[in-house]
């Protein structure tokens, strides 16, 4: 019997995963607050096809699902956990495809820690414009446990992802993978948002690229005292990915800035700054990003959310 799936956060990523599970015969429900639920009931358009799914609002009764996927921005995590609590039962597996270092920890504080598996989403290119989502590459999900052990819950999740046609890989170094993604986000997302720059500005040896690499260096510096060893090989891995990005593409954080939306600067620069203070490490570039990106911005473009390979 195929598992039932709840998506909490039907933005670009969440809708893409909802489409994969729904199109392969899984029972999928979208969980949202009342205002968001009303919009979602009008349906989504995914790669040009109408996608109508059941929507669960706070006033609706629900039964626990087998898999809950949290796909919101960091500022919405608290409300997402409230929404998730209505679909998470004793047997439910919970994963987060969010950016940052803390979402799994927060989820494990609300639910049984054994239910929360570690996950990193990489290589996707989903784009949302209003209720329309398009993507060409769904990317890969890296999954694992905090201590690297292979558990029945983990292998079951892998089988569910296979059945949904989602590429995945079980890793025994998930904390390293989570920090690698954090390193990438702190670098490219923040630099692109501050400079209103596309990927092409970072692919050449420019000032934009130097800023990105400087932000990355500060993550590497604070990761060591936290027990995570990031080095030049991790930077090189990112630069290889960056070289494949469409030069005119823009990070989700850059597009948030363009549209005047709040950014994830608190979970990126703010987190690096706090770690630096804890370990006596200077983080001046992230401090500058924090000052710049915490300020209100003026919309420069339409309401578009693009989730690309750096996510």
N, C-alpha and C positions, 0 to 999 in steps of 0.2 A: 504494500500500500504506500502511495506517495505521501510525503510529509505535507503538512499544512504550514504556510509561511505567512508571517506578518512583517510588513515593511513600515518602519517608523521613520518618516522623512522621505516623501516621494518627490524629491528633487531630481536632478539629472542622474545621479548614481542610483538612488532608490528606485526610480521608475525603470531604469535599465535592468536592474535585478528583478523587479516585479515582472517585467515582460518576459524574461528568461524562464522564470518559474511558471508563470501562467501559460506561456506558449507550449510548455512541455507537460501540461495536464496537472500541475500542482494546484492545490487550493490556496489562493493568495488573498489577503485582506490588507488594506491600507489603514493604519491607525493614525489619527490626527486629532488636534483640538477642534472645537466646534466650527470656528471660522475657516480653517483649512479644510475640514471635512466637507463643508458646503461646496467649496471650489472643486475638490476632487471628485465629488459625485457627478460633476459635469463631464468627467472622463478625461483621459490623457490621449495625446496623439504621439505614438512612438514610431519613429522612422516612417511616418506617413500613414500609419494604420491606427484606427481608433482602438483604444484599450479601456474597457469598462470593467472595473473591479469593485467588489464590496468595500465600503468605507466604514470604518468603526469610529464613531465619535464618543465623547465622554458619557453620553446618555444612553448608549447602546449596550445591550447585553452581549457578552462574548464568552467563548470557551478558549482554553489555553491552546496554543499552536505548538507545533514541533520545533520550529525555527523562527526566531525573531532577529531581524536585521535592523540595526540602528544606523541611519544614514543622514544625520542632521549636522549642522554647523555647531561648533562648541557652545555658542551662546544659547542654543536651544536644548542642550542635553538634559537639563533639569526637567523641563516639561516633557521631553521625550521619554524619560524614565517613568514619569507618571502614566503616559500613554502605554508604554511597554508593560507596566504592571497589570494592565487589564488583559493581556494576552500571554503572559509568562506564567506557566504552571510549574509543578515540581519536575516535570520531564523535559521542559523546553530548553533548547540550546540557544544561547544568545551570542551574537557577534556584532562588533562595531566596525564600520568601514570609514570611520571619522579620521580626520587629521589630529595631530597632537599626541601627547604622551599619556593622557590621563583618562580617556573615556572608559577603557576596560576596568581601570581601578574604581572609577565611579560606579560603573554597572555592577561590579563585584561587591560593592558596599551595599547595594540595594537588593541584589539577588544572591542566591547561593553561588559562591565563587567557583564551584565546580561546574556550574552551568555556563560560565563565560569563557569562551575560547578566544585566543588572540588571533587577530586578522589584520593584514595589510592589503589594501587594494592598490594595484599599480598597473599602469599602461593603458588605461581606458581613455576614451576621447568623447565622452557623453556631453552633450550640450542641451541646455533647456532655454527655450524662449517662450515665456508664458506657460501655457499648458502643453506645449509641443516639445518633445525630446527627440534628439537624433544622436546616433552613434554609429561608428563603423568598426571600432575595435573595443570589445568589452574588457580587454586586459586580463589580468590574472590575479587571483586571490591567494595570498600566502597565509597559511593557517598553521596553528600549533598551540602548544600549552606553555605556561610560564617556565616550567623546568625541562621542556624538551621531550617529555615522555609521550609515547603514542598510546592514547586511551581509546576505549570503545566509542566514546562520544565523538572524538576527533575523526576516527575512521568512518563513523556513520555520517558525519558532516561531509566528508570527502565524497562519499557515495551520493549524497543528495546533490552536491554541486555537479558531479558528473552527469547525473540524470537530467539536470537543468541545462547542460551544455556549457557550463562555466569552467573555464580553465583554472586550475588551482595547483598548489604544491604544498605538501606538508613539510614544514621546516622545524629543525630542532634548535634554531637560533632566533626565535621570534623577537626577543628583546632587542637584538642587534638590528633586525629588519625594521622594527618600529622606530628605533632611533635613526636609522638610515633615512627613512621617509621623513621624519621630523627634521633632520639635517637639510634635506632637499627643500622642504616647504619653507623653512626659515630663510634659506638662501634665495631661491628663485621667486617664491610667492611674494615675499616682502619687498625685494629689490624691484620686481616688476610693478608692484602696486605703487611704490614710492615714485618711480620714474615714469609710470604710465607707458611701459615698454613691452613690446611683444618678444617672442622667443628669439627672433633674429638678432635683437640687440645683445643677447647673451651668448650667441653662438660664435661670434667673432671676439677677438682679444680687444675688448673695449673697456671703458670705465664701468659700464653696467656689469660686465662679467667680473671685473675686479671687486665691485661691491658685493655681488653674489658670493664670490669665493671668500671674501672677508667675513661675511655673516656665517658662512659654513665653518670657517676656522674657529669662530667663537663657540659653535655647537660642539665641535670636536674637543675643544679645551674643557668644556664643562661636563662632557660625557665621561671622560676618564675617571674623575672622582666618584661618579655615579656607578662605576663598575662596568662601563660599556666602552670597548676599544674601537673607535673609529679612526681610520687613517687615510692615506692618499689613495689606496685602492678603492675605498668607498667613494671618494671624490671622483676618481676616474670612471667608476661605474656610472655615476650620475652624468658625467660629461658625455659619455657614449650615448646615453638615453637622450640627453639634450640635443645632440647632433641630429637625431632622427625627427625632432619636433618640427611641425610646420612653422616656417619663419614668421608668418603673420598671425600665428596663434597667440592667445593671451591666457595667463593663468586665471583661475577662478578668483583669486584675491585681487588681481588687477581689475577684473571686471566688476567686482564688488565696489572698488574705489571709483571706477568710471561711472557706475550707476548710483553713487552716493549711499550705498548700503554699508552697514557696519562690517568690519573685517575681523579676521581671526588673530589680530595682532596680540591680543592678551595671551592666547595659548601658544603663540610663537615667540615674539620678542619678550613678552612679559615672563614667560617660563624661563627663557635663557637668562634674563636679568636676575631672576630670583635664584637660579642655580649658581650663577656667578657670585652673588652675594653670599650664598651659603659656603662656597669653597674659596672665597677670596680671589676670584678671577675677574679681571676687567672685561666688560662686554660693551664697549662704547658704540659699536655699530648697531647693535640691537637696541641700545638705549636711544639712539637717534631714530631708528625705525619706530620705536614705541611712541616717541614724541610726535613724529610726523603722521603716523597712521592712526593714532588715537583721536586726532582732530577731525571735526566734521568735514565732509567733502561735498563738492558740488557735482551732481550727476553730469556725465559727459556722453552717455550712450543709453540705449534701450535696456530693458530689464532682461539681461541675458546671463545665464549661468553656464560656464563651460568647465567641465571637469576633465582634465587631460592627464597625460602620462606622469606628471609630477605628483599627482594625488595618491 
